[in-house]
Amino acid sequence: MNTISRLPTPAPDRWFRPLAIAVASLLVTSIVSVGGVKNEDPTSGNVAAGAGESSSDTTLPVETTTTLAGDAAGGTAGAPGAAGKASGGPKTTAATGAPGRIDPSQIPDFGLKTQGVTDKEVKVGYSYNVAACGDAGTLEAMLGSATTGDPKKALDAFTRHINESGGIGGRTLKIDVVDDGGGGCPEKNMAAAIKMADQDKVFLAIPGLHVESDYIISKKVPVFGGRDDPASLAKAGPNGIMLTEAIEPTLEKWSAFGKYYLDSGAHTPCLIHPESGVSGDWNNHEKIMVAKFAKYGMSFKDIVVYQDDVSTAQQQATTAAARLKAKGCDQVYFMAINPIALVFFTQAATQNQWFPKWTFTSYMALADTELAGRLMDQRQWENAVGLSTRVPAGQHKFEGNCKRIYQKYYGNDDQADSAYTQIVCAQLLSVAEIMRRAVARTGVLTGNSVMIGADAVRNDFFYDATVPLRWSMPGPNGPFKTKAFSHYTVVDWSSGQSKYLFPEFPNYWEVMGPGKANAQDLRQFFK
């Protein structure tokens, strides 16, 4: 029988978002998509059902668009496909499946407003905990600048790169930075959303908190981020595009991985996740995970919910480790928005002489990078295996792109591989590419044409060494694919080499089947 341990709740003023190193990365794992829809593969005409989004496409269309991805590609995105007018949604070319050029008058009405853009400039809002309210400063001091990075420098580097490589259809990209206070200063949260949407009137927003994205989406301003639960996705429609998949398909993939790779049914798995709060509705995520696990004939022996409080983090982790060890848990599914809590939990596990198998997905931002792996207790993390959207060294034409761009402006300081560098790179390069393609496809930059720009990114754009990005916004009535990642491969940590290994490469899965079935070789897209 499953039991749930709710660890002690701190005073309300101690609530915070646990990863100060990626305060702006909340969007990476809490972004809006549309639940319970079907997605059409434009090359085959097949329709594949998905849980939240398509998770069973077997054919990936080859695109022919010139992309923005830093020094390796550079330049302004070209117009993908052949010219053609849309009827209910963007046309695609017969030869490649690439979305074709459409007349501005035929842009579907996605219900989004246009503001913050002229023929010379486009203003994008970006919020994070600028003043390091609450415990954010403590974590930053603990982890060091090489780990956390500097958001101001990262934003400056990637904004300058975008503008020096053509801007947005000839427009200068201007970043409007707003302090949202994070979880440490909740009184700033809504004020930040209002400032971006109503006062500064940004064209598009990259908010750092759910409460902001909820408000900005309600104001019909394009948002790179948002919630990821099925009910919220159905309500938001196409607005709220981002990288990482929604929670439901992610947990479907993870559960299948547990069944067919980790053999969790023959072990004693337990689940750890944070409390519900500014980082998401984790109680609901827990219910989805338990249901997905049960679908594959498995159950958790115990479920631990930890409180987001750095002052009690070590105590909580020690209590949880002792409890799970006593329960006989030999596999730990760690579900969170980021890996910082794992630093405390892996340390506590070693102190308790408990060495389970740790597992995660790249939904937990940065968990699958060497940056995070090196923060863990190495005796514990030698037993870590998870799902990643990354590509191993030497296999991808855009490998190291984020680092190269940062170093172009800030030389060899210690922050080229930092969390903020990685997060801001992914956010700004992707947003810039979407806006550039909007102009390339329609000749205009409007709230609605941004959706057309996202629709044009189908397996032919990379900000760094990852699997292909693919969005799909065929028309105002969908079906939509508002999250870019769909494919994962297996990574396990090598403490001796201080890096993740890719034991199944070049195989990637949307959902793993029996005997590791349904694998796809994606290397054609990396070269």
GISULDA-V177441 format. One record per residue. N is the residue number from 1. PHI is phi in whole degrees, 0 to 359 (999 if undefined). PSI is psi in radians with two decimals (NA if undefined). Layout:
n:N phi:PHI psi:PSI
n:N phi:PHI psi:PSI
//
This chain:
n:1 phi:999 psi:2.35
n:2 phi:288 psi:2.44
n:3 phi:234 psi:2.70
n:4 phi:235 psi:2.23
n:5 phi:256 psi:2.02
n:6 phi:262 psi:1.86
n:7 phi:290 psi:2.78
n:8 phi:309 psi:2.39
n:9 phi:272 psi:2.20
n:10 phi:283 psi:3.02
n:11 phi:300 psi:2.58
n:12 phi:306 psi:-0.55
n:13 phi:284 psi:0.01
n:14 phi:262 psi:-0.05
n:15 phi:292 psi:2.40
n:16 phi:200 psi:2.89
n:17 phi:277 psi:2.13
n:18 phi:292 psi:-0.37
n:19 phi:256 psi:1.60
n:20 phi:295 psi:-0.48
n:21 phi:290 psi:-0.26
n:22 phi:221 psi:0.88
n:23 phi:303 psi:-0.70
n:24 phi:284 psi:-0.13
n:25 phi:273 psi:0.01
n:26 phi:308 psi:-0.63
n:27 phi:293 psi:-0.45
n:28 phi:297 psi:-0.49
n:29 phi:239 psi:0.19
n:30 phi:218 psi:1.14
n:31 phi:242 psi:2.77
n:32 phi:271 psi:2.37
n:33 phi:220 psi:-3.11
n:34 phi:249 psi:2.15
n:35 phi:277 psi:2.65
n:36 phi:63 psi:0.68
n:37 phi:241 psi:3.08
n:38 phi:245 psi:2.60
n:39 phi:238 psi:2.35
n:40 phi:265 psi:2.27
n:41 phi:280 psi:1.97
n:42 phi:291 psi:-0.23
n:43 phi:269 psi:-0.45
n:44 phi:250 psi:-0.33
n:45 phi:79 psi:0.01
n:46 phi:280 psi:2.60
n:47 phi:244 psi:2.19
n:48 phi:247 psi:2.22
n:49 phi:286 psi:2.54
n:50 phi:223 psi:2.77
n:51 phi:266 psi:1.57
n:52 phi:96 psi:-0.84
n:53 phi:209 psi:2.95
n:54 phi:301 psi:2.27
n:55 phi:228 psi:0.33
n:56 phi:220 psi:0.29
n:57 phi:299 psi:2.41
n:58 phi:251 psi:-0.19
n:59 phi:233 psi:2.27
n:60 phi:254 psi:2.19
n:61 phi:290 psi:2.47
n:62 phi:270 psi:2.20
n:63 phi:257 psi:2.88
n:64 phi:229 psi:0.41
n:65 phi:274 psi:2.40
n:66 phi:288 psi:2.36
n:67 phi:239 psi:2.82
n:68 phi:269 psi:2.08
n:69 phi:205 psi:0.75
n:70 phi:83 psi:-2.73
n:71 phi:300 psi:-0.54
n:72 phi:290 psi:-0.47
n:73 phi:238 psi:-1.01
n:74 phi:64 psi:-3.10
n:75 phi:75 psi:3.04
n:76 phi:271 psi:2.45
n:77 phi:300 psi:2.41
n:78 phi:278 psi:3.00
n:79 phi:280 psi:2.01
n:80 phi:285 psi:2.42
n:81 phi:73 psi:-2.98
n:82 phi:265 psi:2.82
n:83 phi:291 psi:2.57
n:84 phi:178 psi:2.62
n:85 phi:268 psi:2.61
n:86 phi:272 psi:2.54
n:87 phi:230 psi:1.64
n:88 phi:85 psi:-0.15
n:89 phi:171 psi:2.89
n:90 phi:299 psi:2.49
n:91 phi:281 psi:2.79
n:92 phi:237 psi:2.67
n:93 phi:280 psi:2.54
n:94 phi:292 psi:-0.57
n:95 phi:288 psi:-0.73
n:96 phi:240 psi:-0.27
n:97 phi:82 psi:0.02
n:98 phi:288 psi:2.40
n:99 phi:300 psi:2.39
n:100 phi:268 psi:2.97
n:101 phi:293 psi:2.43
n:102 phi:231 psi:2.70
n:103 phi:287 psi:2.43
n:104 phi:307 psi:-0.58
n:105 phi:289 psi:-0.24
n:106 phi:256 psi:0.18
n:107 phi:294 psi:2.21
n:108 phi:299 psi:2.62
n:109 phi:270 psi:1.78
n:110 phi:272 psi:0.05
n:111 phi:80 psi:0.31
n:112 phi:261 psi:2.53
n:113 phi:270 psi:2.83
n:114 phi:241 psi:2.15
n:115 phi:205 psi:2.93
n:116 phi:70 psi:0.39
n:117 phi:220 psi:2.38
n:118 phi:233 psi:-3.05
n:119 phi:284 psi:-0.09
n:120 phi:244 psi:-0.33
n:121 phi:210 psi:2.60
n:122 phi:227 psi:2.30
n:123 phi:255 psi:2.14
n:124 phi:245 psi:2.22
n:125 phi:277 psi:2.48
n:126 phi:218 psi:2.11
n:127 phi:240 psi:2.55
n:128 phi:200 psi:-3.14
n:129 phi:279 psi:1.34
n:130 phi:301 psi:-0.77
n:131 phi:273 psi:0.09
n:132 phi:55 psi:0.86
n:133 phi:299 psi:2.70
n:134 phi:68 psi:-2.39
n:135 phi:269 psi:0.07
n:136 phi:301 psi:-0.75
n:137 phi:297 psi:-0.61
n:138 phi:297 psi:-0.80
n:139 phi:293 psi:-0.70
n:140 phi:299 psi:-0.71
n:141 phi:293 psi:-0.65
n:142 phi:292 psi:-0.69
n:143 phi:274 psi:-0.53
n:144 phi:92 psi:2.74
n:145 phi:293 psi:-0.54
n:146 phi:294 psi:-0.48
n:147 phi:273 psi:-0.89
n:148 phi:283 psi:-0.75
n:149 phi:79 psi:-3.11
n:150 phi:237 psi:1.98
n:151 phi:300 psi:-0.60
n:152 phi:296 psi:-0.78
n:153 phi:293 psi:-0.71
n:154 phi:296 psi:-0.81
n:155 phi:299 psi:-0.72
n:156 phi:297 psi:-0.82
n:157 phi:298 psi:-0.84
n:158 phi:283 psi:-0.51
n:159 phi:293 psi:-0.77
n:160 phi:298 psi:-0.73
n:161 phi:300 psi:-0.80
n:162 phi:298 psi:-0.80
n:163 phi:292 psi:-0.61
n:164 phi:281 psi:-0.17
n:165 phi:250 psi:0.51
n:166 phi:114 psi:-0.15
n:167 phi:65 psi:-2.60
n:168 phi:246 psi:1.58
n:169 phi:59 psi:0.68
n:170 phi:88 psi:-0.10
n:171 phi:268 psi:2.61
n:172 phi:278 psi:2.27
n:173 phi:279 psi:2.17
n:174 phi:243 psi:2.17
n:175 phi:265 psi:2.14
n:176 phi:260 psi:1.73
n:177 phi:276 psi:2.30
n:178 phi:231 psi:2.45
n:179 phi:272 psi:1.97
n:180 phi:264 psi:-0.07
n:181 phi:76 psi:-0.12
n:182 phi:56 psi:-2.63
n:183 phi:277 psi:-0.22
n:184 phi:283 psi:-0.50
n:185 phi:229 psi:1.33
n:186 phi:300 psi:-0.38
n:187 phi:294 psi:-0.30
n:188 phi:270 psi:-0.24
n:189 phi:300 psi:-1.05
n:190 phi:291 psi:-0.58
n:191 phi:300 psi:-0.64
n:192 phi:295 psi:-0.72
n:193 phi:296 psi:-0.77
n:194 phi:296 psi:-0.70
n:195 phi:299 psi:-0.81
n:196 phi:293 psi:-0.87
n:197 phi:282 psi:-0.71
n:198 phi:253 psi:-0.58
n:199 phi:265 psi:-0.96
n:200 phi:279 psi:-0.30
n:201 phi:50 psi:1.08
n:202 phi:288 psi:2.69
n:203 phi:287 psi:-0.72
n:204 phi:214 psi:2.57
n:205 phi:240 psi:2.49
n:206 phi:241 psi:1.41
n:207 phi:279 psi:2.77
n:208 phi:259 psi:-0.06
n:209 phi:220 psi:2.65
n:210 phi:302 psi:-0.76
n:211 phi:299 psi:-0.58
n:212 phi:290 psi:-0.88
n:213 phi:297 psi:-0.64
n:214 phi:302 psi:-0.82
n:215 phi:293 psi:-0.82
n:216 phi:294 psi:-0.69
n:217 phi:298 psi:-0.69
n:218 phi:295 psi:-0.43
n:219 phi:272 psi:0.07
n:220 phi:68 psi:0.43
n:221 phi:267 psi:2.33
n:222 phi:305 psi:2.40
n:223 phi:230 psi:2.32
n:224 phi:262 psi:1.45
n:225 phi:141 psi:3.07
n:226 phi:146 psi:-2.93
n:227 phi:281 psi:2.93
n:228 phi:226 psi:0.16
n:229 phi:276 psi:2.70
n:230 phi:306 psi:-0.75
n:231 phi:295 psi:-0.76
n:232 phi:294 psi:-0.66
n:233 phi:294 psi:-0.74
n:234 phi:296 psi:-0.59
n:235 phi:286 psi:-0.65
n:236 phi:282 psi:-0.43
n:237 phi:69 psi:-2.49
n:238 phi:283 psi:-0.28
n:239 phi:287 psi:2.47
n:240 phi:102 psi:0.82
n:241 phi:279 psi:2.58
n:242 phi:194 psi:-2.93
n:243 phi:268 psi:-1.06
n:244 phi:286 psi:2.55
n:245 phi:298 psi:2.84
n:246 phi:293 psi:2.88
n:247 phi:294 psi:-0.68
n:248 phi:295 psi:-0.89
n:249 phi:294 psi:-0.55
n:250 phi:299 psi:-0.80
n:251 phi:287 psi:-0.46
n:252 phi:296 psi:-0.83
n:253 phi:297 psi:-0.75
n:254 phi:295 psi:-0.71
n:255 phi:293 psi:-0.72
n:256 phi:297 psi:-0.70
n:257 phi:300 psi:-0.74
n:258 phi:298 psi:-0.67
n:259 phi:289 psi:-0.86
n:260 phi:259 psi:-0.11
n:261 phi:239 psi:-0.84
n:262 phi:273 psi:-0.21
n:263 phi:53 psi:0.82
n:264 phi:297 psi:-0.41
n:265 phi:295 psi:-0.39
n:266 phi:262 psi:0.12
n:267 phi:237 psi:-2.94
n:268 phi:239 psi:1.49
n:269 phi:278 psi:2.59
n:270 phi:228 psi:2.78
n:271 phi:240 psi:2.38
n:272 phi:235 psi:2.35
n:273 phi:207 psi:2.83
n:274 phi:282 psi:2.92
n:275 phi:294 psi:2.76
n:276 phi:289 psi:2.50
n:277 phi:174 psi:-2.47
n:278 phi:294 psi:-0.37
n:279 phi:269 psi:-0.06
n:280 phi:143 psi:2.98
n:281 phi:268 psi:1.40
n:282 phi:287 psi:-0.39
n:283 phi:296 psi:-0.72
n:284 phi:291 psi:-0.71
n:285 phi:300 psi:-0.68
n:286 phi:300 psi:-0.78
n:287 phi:300 psi:-0.73
n:288 phi:295 psi:-0.76
n:289 phi:296 psi:-0.76
n:290 phi:299 psi:-0.72
n:291 phi:293 psi:-0.74
n:292 phi:296 psi:-0.73
n:293 phi:300 psi:-0.76
n:294 phi:295 psi:-0.60
n:295 phi:304 psi:-0.58
n:296 phi:263 psi:0.30
n:297 phi:76 psi:0.49
n:298 phi:233 psi:2.82
n:299 phi:211 psi:2.75
n:300 phi:269 psi:2.38
n:301 phi:290 psi:-0.64
n:302 phi:208 psi:2.66
n:303 phi:230 psi:2.16
n:304 phi:248 psi:2.27
n:305 phi:248 psi:2.06
n:306 phi:259 psi:2.69
n:307 phi:270 psi:2.47
n:308 phi:278 psi:1.35
n:309 phi:217 psi:1.92
n:310 phi:294 psi:-0.48
n:311 phi:290 psi:-0.42
n:312 phi:245 psi:0.18
n:313 phi:302 psi:-0.82
n:314 phi:294 psi:-0.71
n:315 phi:297 psi:-0.79
n:316 phi:299 psi:-0.78
n:317 phi:296 psi:-0.70
n:318 phi:296 psi:-0.76
n:319 phi:298 psi:-0.76
n:320 phi:293 psi:-0.74
n:321 phi:299 psi:-0.76
n:322 phi:296 psi:-0.70
n:323 phi:294 psi:-0.83
n:324 phi:290 psi:-0.59
n:325 phi:297 psi:-0.77
n:326 phi:296 psi:-0.52
n:327 phi:284 psi:-0.20
n:328 phi:84 psi:0.31
n:329 phi:294 psi:2.17
n:330 phi:244 psi:0.01
n:331 phi:224 psi:2.35
n:332 phi:238 psi:2.04
n:333 phi:270 psi:1.97
n:334 phi:254 psi:1.94
n:335 phi:248 psi:2.00
n:336 phi:203 psi:3.08
n:337 phi:274 psi:-0.32
n:338 phi:200 psi:2.93
n:339 phi:267 psi:0.09
n:340 phi:299 psi:-0.73
n:341 phi:301 psi:-0.51
n:342 phi:297 psi:-0.48
n:343 phi:301 psi:-0.81
n:344 phi:291 psi:-0.72
n:345 phi:291 psi:-0.70
n:346 phi:291 psi:-0.63
n:347 phi:297 psi:-0.76
n:348 phi:294 psi:-0.62
n:349 phi:297 psi:-0.77
n:350 phi:295 psi:-0.70
n:351 phi:300 psi:-0.52
n:352 phi:267 psi:0.11
n:353 phi:53 psi:0.82
n:354 phi:237 psi:2.13
n:355 phi:232 psi:1.33
n:356 phi:278 psi:3.03
n:357 phi:275 psi:2.17
n:358 phi:263 psi:2.43
n:359 phi:221 psi:2.65
n:360 phi:203 psi:3.00
n:361 phi:233 psi:2.88
n:362 phi:287 psi:-0.04
n:363 phi:304 psi:-0.57
n:364 phi:280 psi:1.70
n:365 phi:308 psi:2.28
n:366 phi:76 psi:-0.12
n:367 phi:299 psi:-0.53
n:368 phi:267 psi:0.26
n:369 phi:254 psi:2.72
n:370 phi:299 psi:-0.54
n:371 phi:306 psi:-0.82
n:372 phi:283 psi:-0.73
n:373 phi:303 psi:-0.63
n:374 phi:285 psi:-0.26
n:375 phi:279 psi:-0.35
n:376 phi:283 psi:2.81
n:377 phi:298 psi:2.09
n:378 phi:289 psi:-0.50
n:379 phi:295 psi:-0.61
n:380 phi:283 psi:-0.81
n:381 phi:287 psi:-0.24
n:382 phi:300 psi:-0.37
n:383 phi:260 psi:0.34
n:384 phi:263 psi:2.37
n:385 phi:215 psi:2.33
n:386 phi:211 psi:-2.96
n:387 phi:249 psi:2.35
n:388 phi:224 psi:2.62
n:389 phi:263 psi:0.09
n:390 phi:277 psi:2.99
n:391 phi:236 psi:2.38
n:392 phi:294 psi:2.82
n:393 phi:303 psi:2.46
n:394 phi:83 psi:0.10
n:395 phi:243 psi:-0.02
n:396 phi:224 psi:2.34
n:397 phi:292 psi:-0.34
n:398 phi:254 psi:0.32
n:399 phi:302 psi:2.27
n:400 phi:77 psi:0.22
n:401 phi:298 psi:-0.77
n:402 phi:298 psi:-0.76
n:403 phi:297 psi:-0.76
n:404 phi:298 psi:-0.75
n:405 phi:295 psi:-0.79
n:406 phi:300 psi:-0.80
n:407 phi:292 psi:-0.39
n:408 phi:299 psi:-0.53
n:409 phi:252 psi:-0.44
n:410 phi:235 psi:0.28
n:411 phi:59 psi:-2.47
n:412 phi:258 psi:0.72
n:413 phi:290 psi:3.13
n:414 phi:271 psi:0.23
n:415 phi:247 psi:0.17
n:416 phi:294 psi:-0.44
n:417 phi:249 psi:0.28
n:418 phi:289 psi:2.96
n:419 phi:298 psi:-0.82
n:420 phi:296 psi:-0.65
n:421 phi:299 psi:-0.80
n:422 phi:293 psi:-0.73
n:423 phi:291 psi:-0.87
n:424 phi:296 psi:-0.67
n:425 phi:303 psi:-0.90
n:426 phi:300 psi:-0.73
n:427 phi:290 psi:-0.96
n:428 phi:289 psi:-0.73
n:429 phi:295 psi:-0.66
n:430 phi:292 psi:-0.78
n:431 phi:297 psi:-0.74
n:432 phi:298 psi:-0.72
n:433 phi:297 psi:-0.75
n:434 phi:300 psi:-0.81
n:435 phi:293 psi:-0.68
n:436 phi:297 psi:-0.72
n:437 phi:290 psi:-0.53
n:438 phi:301 psi:-0.80
n:439 phi:293 psi:-0.74
n:440 phi:296 psi:-0.62
n:441 phi:276 psi:-0.56
n:442 phi:240 psi:-0.31
n:443 phi:84 psi:-0.04
n:444 phi:225 psi:2.83
n:445 phi:238 psi:1.78
n:446 phi:228 psi:2.97
n:447 phi:303 psi:-0.72
n:448 phi:286 psi:-0.60
n:449 phi:290 psi:-0.38
n:450 phi:300 psi:-0.65
n:451 phi:295 psi:-0.63
n:452 phi:293 psi:-0.64
n:453 phi:297 psi:-0.76
n:454 phi:297 psi:-0.68
n:455 phi:299 psi:-0.44
n:456 phi:279 psi:-0.23
n:457 phi:270 psi:1.74
n:458 phi:222 psi:1.50
n:459 phi:74 psi:0.29
n:460 phi:230 psi:0.33
n:461 phi:224 psi:2.39
n:462 phi:222 psi:2.31
n:463 phi:273 psi:-0.38
n:464 phi:197 psi:-2.83
n:465 phi:279 psi:1.48
n:466 phi:226 psi:3.03
n:467 phi:293 psi:2.89
n:468 phi:299 psi:2.57
n:469 phi:266 psi:2.42
n:470 phi:212 psi:2.02
n:471 phi:249 psi:2.86
n:472 phi:207 psi:2.04
n:473 phi:231 psi:1.30
n:474 phi:291 psi:-0.36
n:475 phi:179 psi:3.01
n:476 phi:296 psi:-0.33
n:477 phi:258 psi:0.10
n:478 phi:74 psi:-2.87
n:479 phi:287 psi:2.62
n:480 phi:250 psi:2.56
n:481 phi:239 psi:1.70
n:482 phi:263 psi:-0.03
n:483 phi:249 psi:2.42
n:484 phi:277 psi:-0.62
n:485 phi:274 psi:2.46
n:486 phi:227 psi:-0.39
n:487 phi:247 psi:2.49
n:488 phi:229 psi:2.64
n:489 phi:234 psi:3.03
n:490 phi:269 psi:2.36
n:491 phi:232 psi:2.45
n:492 phi:227 psi:2.62
n:493 phi:272 psi:2.38
n:494 phi:249 psi:1.89
n:495 phi:294 psi:-0.60
n:496 phi:296 psi:-0.66
n:497 phi:264 psi:-0.15
n:498 phi:54 psi:0.83
n:499 phi:198 psi:2.88
n:500 phi:277 psi:2.42
n:501 phi:259 psi:2.73
n:502 phi:240 psi:1.37
n:503 phi:293 psi:-0.35
n:504 phi:254 psi:-0.04
n:505 phi:301 psi:2.41
n:506 phi:266 psi:0.36
n:507 phi:278 psi:2.33
n:508 phi:231 psi:2.68
n:509 phi:230 psi:2.57
n:510 phi:275 psi:-0.97
n:511 phi:224 psi:2.12
n:512 phi:290 psi:2.46
n:513 phi:251 psi:-3.10
n:514 phi:304 psi:2.39
n:515 phi:65 psi:0.48
n:516 phi:64 psi:0.58
n:517 phi:290 psi:2.92
n:518 phi:78 psi:0.29
n:519 phi:290 psi:2.56
n:520 phi:232 psi:2.42
n:521 phi:266 psi:1.97
n:522 phi:261 psi:0.20
n:523 phi:299 psi:-0.41
n:524 phi:301 psi:-0.44
n:525 phi:272 psi:-0.27
n:526 phi:269 psi:-0.28
n:527 phi:271 psi:NA
//
